[in-house]
């Protein structure tokens, strides 16, 4: 979580963010995203953070690679027009992704991940939305309250049963 908080702080201090924000004052942080392999180190991963603009229903993503900030502006998002993208308040996060992933691995020891999708977002409450794509071709999704670590929802399905 420290790496993510530092990244968020660095973004807000950057010239690129400040220039972008002048034209996008109503945009707000909506999520933080990382894609991990099975040998991840959260202290070294590269986060992507997304800012949502409610006026045009688009996202701008900020990421970092080799200490260089990258911006992807005005991205269309896949959601129902009635869905509301909520603002993410990282000050509410009291758990860290590494502990959450360890908790999931302990509960599902036979579901060995090839890839781990980590999303920190607000869906009425702030959650870690963790998805394992496993070696046994399953998709394990667990949503955990980012404040207290409680499991909110979980599902395990074969990849072949996932509908488009």
C-alpha positions as CSV (number, residue, x, y, z in Angstrom):
1,X,0.0,0.0,0.0
2,X,2.9,2.3,0.6
3,X,4.1,2.0,-3.0
4,X,0.6,2.9,-4.2
5,X,0.2,5.9,-1.9
6,X,3.7,7.1,-3.0
7,X,2.7,6.7,-6.6
8,X,-0.6,8.6,-6.1
9,X,1.3,11.4,-4.4
10,X,3.9,11.5,-7.2
11,X,1.2,11.7,-9.8
12,X,-0.5,14.7,-8.1
13,X,2.9,16.5,-7.9
14,X,3.7,15.9,-11.5
15,X,3.6,18.6,-14.2
16,X,1.6,16.2,-16.5
17,X,-1.1,15.7,-13.9
18,X,-1.3,19.4,-13.0
19,X,-1.7,20.3,-16.7
20,X,-4.3,17.6,-17.3
21,X,-6.2,18.6,-14.1
22,X,-6.6,22.2,-15.2
23,X,-8.9,21.0,-17.9
24,X,-10.5,18.2,-15.9
25,X,-11.2,19.7,-12.5
26,X,-14.3,17.5,-12.0
27,X,-12.5,14.3,-12.6
28,X,-11.8,12.1,-9.6
29,X,-9.9,9.0,-8.6
30,X,-12.1,6.0,-9.3
31,X,-9.8,3.0,-9.0
32,X,-6.3,1.6,-8.7
33,X,-5.3,-1.4,-10.8
34,X,-2.4,-3.8,-11.1
35,X,-1.9,-7.0,-13.0
36,X,0.4,-9.5,-11.3
37,X,2.0,-12.7,-12.3
38,X,2.4,-15.6,-9.8
39,X,5.8,-14.3,-8.6
40,X,4.7,-10.7,-7.8
41,X,6.3,-8.3,-5.3
42,X,3.8,-5.5,-4.4
43,X,6.7,-3.3,-3.4
44,X,7.9,-3.4,-7.1
45,X,4.7,-3.6,-9.1
46,X,3.6,-0.9,-11.4
47,X,0.2,0.5,-10.5
48,X,-2.3,2.2,-12.9
49,X,-4.7,4.7,-11.4
50,X,-7.8,5.9,-13.2
51,X,-9.6,9.2,-12.9
52,X,-13.2,9.4,-14.0
53,X,-14.8,12.4,-15.7
54,X,-18.6,12.3,-15.0
55,X,-19.3,14.9,-17.7
56,X,-18.1,12.9,-20.6
57,X,-18.2,9.4,-19.0
58,X,-14.6,8.8,-19.8
59,X,-11.5,7.7,-17.9
60,X,-7.9,9.0,-17.9
61,X,-5.3,6.5,-16.7
62,X,-1.9,7.3,-15.2
63,X,0.8,4.6,-15.0
64,X,4.5,4.5,-14.5
65,X,7.1,2.4,-16.3
66,X,10.8,2.8,-15.7
67,X,10.2,6.0,-13.7
68,X,8.3,7.6,-16.6
69,X,4.7,8.7,-16.2
70,X,2.3,7.7,-18.9
71,X,-1.2,9.2,-19.5
72,X,-4.0,7.6,-21.5
73,X,-6.7,10.3,-21.9
74,X,-10.4,10.1,-22.8
75,X,-10.9,6.4,-22.7
76,X,-14.4,5.1,-23.1
77,X,-15.5,2.7,-20.4
78,X,-17.7,-0.3,-20.5
79,X,-20.6,0.2,-18.2
80,X,-24.3,0.7,-18.2
81,X,-25.3,4.4,-18.5
82,X,-27.2,4.0,-15.1
83,X,-24.1,2.7,-13.3
84,X,-22.4,5.3,-11.2
85,X,-18.6,5.4,-11.0
86,X,-17.8,6.3,-7.4
87,X,-14.9,8.3,-6.1
88,X,-12.2,6.3,-4.3
89,X,-10.9,7.6,-1.0
90,X,-7.7,5.8,-0.3
91,X,-7.6,7.2,3.2
92,X,-10.2,4.6,4.1
93,X,-7.9,1.7,3.1
94,X,-6.7,0.0,6.3
95,X,-5.7,-3.3,4.7
96,X,-3.1,-3.9,2.1
97,X,-3.3,-5.9,-1.1
98,X,-0.5,-8.4,-0.1
99,X,-2.4,-9.4,3.1
100,X,-5.6,-9.8,1.2
101,X,-4.0,-12.0,-1.5
102,X,-2.4,-14.1,1.2
103,X,-5.8,-14.5,2.9
104,X,-7.3,-15.7,-0.4
105,X,-4.4,-18.1,-1.1
106,X,-4.9,-19.6,2.4
107,X,-8.6,-20.1,1.9
108,X,-8.2,-21.5,-1.7
109,X,-4.8,-23.4,-1.6
110,X,-5.7,-25.5,-4.6
111,X,-6.4,-22.4,-6.8
112,X,-2.9,-21.5,-7.8
113,X,-2.9,-18.2,-9.8
114,X,-1.2,-17.6,-13.1
115,X,-2.4,-14.0,-13.1
116,X,-3.8,-11.9,-10.3
117,X,-5.9,-8.8,-11.1
118,X,-5.9,-6.3,-8.2
119,X,-8.5,-3.5,-8.2
120,X,-9.0,-1.0,-5.4
121,X,-12.4,0.6,-5.9
122,X,-15.5,2.0,-4.3
123,X,-18.7,-0.1,-4.8
124,X,-20.7,1.5,-2.0
125,X,-17.7,0.7,0.3
126,X,-14.0,0.7,-0.5
127,X,-13.0,-2.8,-1.6
128,X,-10.1,-4.9,-2.8
129,X,-11.5,-6.7,-5.8
130,X,-9.1,-9.5,-6.4
131,X,-9.3,-12.0,-9.3
132,X,-7.1,-15.1,-9.7
133,X,-7.0,-16.7,-13.2
134,X,-5.7,-20.1,-12.0
135,X,-3.6,-22.8,-13.5
136,X,-6.6,-25.1,-13.4
137,X,-8.5,-22.7,-15.7
138,X,-10.8,-21.2,-13.0
139,X,-11.6,-17.6,-12.2
140,X,-11.7,-16.9,-8.5
141,X,-13.0,-13.5,-7.6
142,X,-13.0,-12.2,-4.0
143,X,-14.1,-8.8,-2.8
144,X,-12.8,-7.7,0.5
145,X,-13.6,-4.7,2.6
146,X,-10.5,-2.5,2.4
147,X,-11.1,-1.1,5.9
148,X,-11.6,-4.2,8.0
149,X,-10.5,-7.1,5.8
150,X,-13.9,-8.9,5.8
151,X,-14.9,-10.9,2.8
152,X,-17.9,-9.3,1.1
153,X,-18.4,-11.6,-1.9
154,X,-16.6,-14.5,-3.5
155,X,-17.1,-16.7,-6.6
156,X,-15.2,-19.5,-8.2
157,X,-16.1,-20.5,-11.8
158,X,-14.4,-22.4,-14.6
159,X,-13.1,-20.0,-17.3
160,X,-15.2,-21.7,-19.9
161,X,-18.4,-20.8,-18.0
162,X,-17.7,-17.0,-18.0
163,X,-20.2,-15.3,-20.2
164,X,-19.3,-12.5,-22.6
